[in-house]
Amino acid sequence: MLHDRVLVSQEDAGERTSSAGILIPATAAVGKRLAWAEVVAKGQHVRSVEVGDRVLFDPEDRAEVELHGKGYVLLRERDLHAVAAPRVHDGQTGLYL
């Protein structure tokens, strides 16, 4: 990966379940919705994420790429909206907005 680029593996955007337990099919019309993905590689100038972090991004602003038969999304670091990281420093929550 070069410069400020982040390669992520997007989570399945298929059927989902609401908090009340209602199954929502993948074909249901929803408003603009951000998506979660896992970072699999990062460029040398990326500072706020590490490989293995979950990141929140706008699925409409993405470039898709296929490597070894698996689909990935290529993003700039500035296109990330949030990072959910298992590492916690100095009492922070682990979710960086």
Secondary structure, 3 states (H helix, E strand, C coil): CCCCEEEEEECCCCCEECCCCCEECCCCCCCCCCEEEEEEEECCCCCCCCCCCEEEECCCCCEEEEECCEEEEEEEHHHEEEEECCCCCCCCCCEEC
